[in-house]
Amino acid sequence: MHFMQSLRQAWARNDSLVCVGLDPEPAKFPVHLRDAPDAVFEFCRAIVDATADLACAFKPQIAHFAALRGEDALERLIAHIHAKHPGVPVILDAKRGDIGSTAQHYATEAFERYRADAVTLNPYLGRDSIQPFLDRADKGVILLCRTSNPGGADFQALDCGGLPLYLRVAETVARDWNANGNCALVTGATWPEELGKVRAVVGDMPLLVPGIGAQGGDVEAVLRHGRTAAGTGLLISSSRAILYAGHGEDFAAAARAAAGELRDAINRYRRG
C-alpha cells in the first residue's frame, strides 16, 4: 500500500495524529529487561503492541539501534509491526542524504533491508541525492525543513532570496519534488509559527512534528498552526515521554497511557 494511503487510513481508523518514536536506551529499560539477551527487541515490541491502536505511525531511530549493534533487532521489529499491526506505517528515522550512487544504496537499505514505509532525509545535497527515494512512489520521503533543535536556525533561517532557507526547501519540495505525492516535511514543534508558515506554502502535505514532550513543544500551538482544514496533516512525534513513562514491569501499560493522553490532548485541539 502507498505510504500516504496507509497514513490517511491510520489517521482515521485510530483517530490519532500520534507518531510513536522508538529510541531504545537500555539504561532506561525496566530492571527486569536490562540483562535480557534480546532486550532491545523485547522492549520495543512491547511498546508497539501496547500503543499500535493509538498511533498513526511508528518511527524507529536507526542510530539508537546501530549504536547497540541492534540492526537485527530493528529488522525484526519492523517485520513484527508489519505482521501484527499492518495498518500502522513505519518511518525509518535515518536522516540520510548523499550523492546519487550512495543514495541508491541508502534507499535499498531503508526499503529493502529494513522494509520501512518511509524514511527521513536531509535535502542539503539537492535533488539528485533524493531522487532514488522519490522514484519509489509507494514510499514516503520525509525531508528535513525546520528542525526542532536550537541550532536549526544556524542555516535554516538564513535569508535565501527574500525567504528563509527552510521556506525555500518547503517551496521546492512542494512545487518540484512531489510529483508522486509521496513527500512530507519535518517541522519542529518548538517553532509553531514557523510551522504555520510551512503549512501555508505546502498545502495539505503531511508534516512530521518532533519536539513534543521532552523538548517542550506545545500541542495547542502545533495544532493551531499546523493542522489542515480536515484536522489532519500532522504526525506529532513523541519518543521518551511515551517509551519511558513507566519503569517497572508494567512499563508497556504506562506507555499506552501516555500515548492515549497525548492522543486525547491533540484531539481536543485538532478540530477546533
Phi, psi and omega in degrees: 000143176301136181307315184294323177295316178298319180296313180300320179294322178292320174308313185284311187296317183264001180048050191214141170249015184276126171254118182271114177281137181247093185238079187292132174228099187306330179296339180261359180291155171303148186305321185292346181257342192299327181257007178291141184296335181237042190298319184298312179295314183298318179297309184294322178298319179296319177297313180301310183295330181281337189241358189301324182276001179249000189242155172259348179192159168246145184226085174289136180264115192297325183295326180296327178279314184297321180296336180262009187055040185252028180299323178296320177297322178294316177301314181292325180295313180295321176299321178296317179299314181297322183284318188262335183224061190295345180275356183251112183290156181246125176256119175277113181274092186240338179050046179287161177175107184203176183297164193307312183295321177288322178301324178298321178291322177296323177296319177297318178303310185292315192261336180257312179290304185271343179058040174288157177271340180203165180215146174273142186222153175259119185276007190300329181276357174093184191303317184295334178286342182255342188305318179300333177279318178301327182293340177274083189299337181275352185253152179277138179241106190248109192257137177298134181231288177232096191280163190277345185286152182302326182280359182303327182288346182308318178243323188295334181266359181295144179295132181225082181067038177095353176230150174296153184304321183298327177285330172295321176299311180301315181298313182295315180298313183294322186275320192245333189258351192257034183299328180269002180064030183243015181263151172215170182231149173266121181223119189287143178294341182284353179231066189297323180292323177290326173302317178297325177293322176296315179302319181296330182278323191258359181067230186270010178304136179296146177238124173272121191241095172277170174106358174281144176091248188299331181270355170092010179296147184260122185299312183300317181294320178298315180293319182297320184268336193248341184289156174275175179299332179278358180081020178234219176082002184232144166241099185270110191268135173223132181245282188300321183296334177267310186301319188246032177293333178230158185234001180252196181293344178265026185300325182290322176295322177294321177296319178298317179297319180294318178295321178294320177297320179292317178302316181294321178296317178298315184293338176293335184250343192287338182250010184282000000 
